[in-house]
């Protein structure tokens, strides 16, 4: 029997003029690292990093559920509206969480849509962070699928989302972690995955801002899985090449949800990324 060191709490903040009650988890001490989950998922994706004693010995790892996700409820009146995430609200949410928690220029680490918004913040609010780790992230990814399949009266949106997700998980992923990852999408709220993908597949505003990122001021490191065909290594390489001074690592045996689908395979790449950020003590990669 054991009790994990992760502590979960709630914060309340006003975002886009509305009161939001947001769930977050944290573990460790030292330099703050704020972690963002993928579309349609939640903070459970980061549980292995939060439980890593070597990483948390010198890093305060914090992950939160976006509003509408996981343990963060939608705002009051949600039943009368359609959930569609926007770049502006997403950035405001991340900034407001960091401010409410009193984080002094944390490292921002995000995966998929979280990686995309990390790059947006690197371009538009670099003074608020000390560095950026963008995982499975690129400047723009048009949909190769119909996002409306994830919110229909004649199909279970969570199961449809999991079916899409399963195609982007590496065949090297342990079976248990593959299904743990899929469960997060199966249990997503109605229309939430679709609303996130609306942002991820339709917002092209980052493509014109990559040159605004100053890596001499705040380093940017991209990490991508070779088995990711939503954000391919070529997509990540194209994006990294457009950011002067950005670095890139390719994970040969991982897919689009690396911290969740294959925690042991992801760990050394995340440690490498942390090592490129300011104020980092050395952590064993293995």
RAKA-V200387 format. One record per residue. RES is the residue in one small letter. BURIAL is I if it has 9 or more other C-alpha atoms within 8 Angstrom, else O. Layout:
BEGIN
RES;BURIAL
RES;BURIAL
END
This chain:
BEGIN
x;O
x;O
x;O
x;O
x;O
x;I
x;O
x;O
x;O
x;O
x;I
x;O
x;I
x;I
x;I
x;O
x;O
x;O
x;I
x;I
x;I
x;I
x;I
x;I
x;I
x;I
x;I
x;I
x;I
x;I
x;I
x;I
x;I
x;I
x;I
x;I
x;I
x;I
x;I
x;I
x;I
x;I
x;I
x;O
x;I
x;I
x;I
x;I
x;I
x;I
x;I
x;O
x;O
x;O
x;I
x;I
x;I
x;I
x;I
x;I
x;I
x;I
x;I
x;I
x;I
x;I
x;I
x;I
x;I
x;I
x;O
x;I
x;I
x;I
x;I
x;O
x;O
x;I
x;O
x;O
x;O
x;O
x;O
x;I
x;I
x;O
x;I
x;O
x;I
x;I
x;I
x;I
x;I
x;O
x;I
x;I
x;I
x;I
x;O
x;I
x;O
x;O
x;I
x;O
x;I
x;I
x;I
x;I
x;I
x;I
x;I
x;I
x;I
x;I
x;I
x;I
x;I
x;I
x;I
x;I
x;I
x;I
x;I
x;O
x;O
x;I
x;O
x;I
x;I
x;I
x;I
x;I
x;I
x;I
x;I
x;I
x;I
x;I
x;I
x;I
x;I
x;O
x;O
x;O
x;O
x;O
x;I
x;O
x;I
x;I
x;I
x;I
x;O
x;O
x;I
x;I
x;I
x;I
x;I
x;I
x;I
x;I
x;O
x;O
x;I
x;I
x;O
x;I
x;I
x;I
x;O
x;O
x;I
x;O
x;O
x;O
x;I
x;I
x;O
x;I
x;I
x;I
x;I
x;I
x;I
x;I
x;O
x;I
x;I
x;O
x;I
x;I
x;I
x;I
x;I
x;I
x;I
x;I
x;I
x;I
x;I
x;I
x;I
x;O
x;O
x;I
x;O
x;O
x;I
x;I
x;I
x;O
x;I
x;I
x;I
x;O
x;O
x;I
x;I
x;I
x;I
x;I
x;I
x;I
x;I
x;I
x;I
x;I
x;O
x;O
x;I
x;I
x;I
x;O
x;I
x;I
x;I
x;I
x;I
x;I
x;O
x;O
x;I
x;I
x;O
x;I
x;O
x;I
x;I
x;I
x;I
x;O
x;I
x;I
x;I
x;I
x;I
x;I
x;I
x;I
x;I
x;I
x;I
x;O
x;I
x;I
x;I
x;I
x;I
x;O
x;I
x;I
x;I
x;I
x;I
x;I
x;I
x;O
x;O
x;I
x;O
x;O
x;O
x;O
x;O
x;O
END
